[in-house]
Amino acid sequence: MNPVKLKEDWQRNPRWKDVVRPYDAAEVCRLQGSVQIEHTLARLGAERLWSLLHSESYVNALGAMTGNQAVQQVKAGLKAIYVSGWQAAADANEAGTMYPDLNLYPSDSVPKLAARLNQALVRVDQIAHEQGQNGLHWFAPLVADGDTGFGGPLNSFELMKAMIEAGVACVHFEDQSSSAKKCGHLGGKVLVPTKDAVQRLIAARLAADVAGVPTLIMARTDAESAGLLTSDADPYDHEFMTGERTEEGLYVIRKGLAAAIARGLAYAPYADLIWCETSTPDLKDAREFAEGVLKHYPGKFLAYNCSPSFNWRKHLDEPSLAQFQQELAAMGYKFQFVTLAGFHALNLSMFDLARAYKENGMAAYSRLQEKEFGRERDFGYEAVKHQRFAGTGYFDAVQQTITGGMASTLALRDSTESEQFCGENERGGAKSGTTKPNGKANGNGHVVDSGNGHCDSHGNGDGHSHGNGHQVTRLGHMLARESEQA
């Protein structure tokens, strides 16, 4: 990009109104290389998340640790997805083992997990589009965990690039020491000097600028519960130092909301959202932090971790729980998320099924299946037909397009799923080529569901083509040829 145009964008675009960059546009352009690589999903996600933060009272999200979990979250109506480093550590990292959240997992784990989530969303969007069902926006923005950047500013720069390449919309970086990093709800947390944390944010912004993507940056502080500091080099931190040292040479500081607010204020010019990790779901503390930051940066978005580490019912009764997120939103917490939702949902659901299966055999599994049928009927849940859900019909359509509608090896036709999970009309349609009342032919040899939760009918009948210029089923193809020869 031309540095003059880039500078004008920074000055005039409302997106950058409250963003400080301690570098100029010429430096960014010099670092970009001669070819500007496009990052479509990252751009779309960032733009959509920015729009949602302005248009919704708040954006809520759950942590997903598999592609299918991401798909189900979007299908159920959530508009954003959280990609947790904790969940990557526990069961979705590139080392292929189970870790606690102690910076033990490989640094490319979260970008690769995010890429897998996006690939699942790409596939389900392709399936829906091929069937003419384009009413749902599948590409929910991903908000991903950058942890401590896994090192200094250069590590943060490279990690941010990897996140963008994976299609992430927003990345958060925290102010803990990489070498002593802990989950926000563990003890022994160690902070880096404020200026070091700011450099991580600057590095992330620079990486996004070099990539040419308006990726959102979230700054997280652990100062509310972290009582140790790596260095006394930054005068900004002196207010909270006690003068004590530990055996490891770490500096003891006064943790608490005052320290967290001070850090939030330091990070605000360089970030789009500010997150204070807290020890309890306390609205009073949340209000104090919000007021402390927004007094100086009234347009800044705040984020809140509705953590599974909290015993929610111990702290809040049912009416308070029902209103908790709305009250947070009124304070300015526009992004609210449950970090480990995927981990807990996956483990509890499988444990319950396994326990019931051990005791009751197939009767237990049948009850699970009946529950799926109910969710399909009442809410549009689709994974009960797992062959179709994973894209078998989509690849049947690919094969039909390649063979001009002459393929005799379509996978869904005469499959167990089409025989046992569809109604009589649909099964008849699959064999005789008749279309179901609510379906339509899509030109690839399928009769496509129009949203009523039924199976696809892959008929042998003559069907209608809607765009490929010929009849695509076997009989239709033959009739078209005879007509042309006549």
Disulfide bonds with the S-S distance in Angstrom:
Cys422-Cys455 2.33
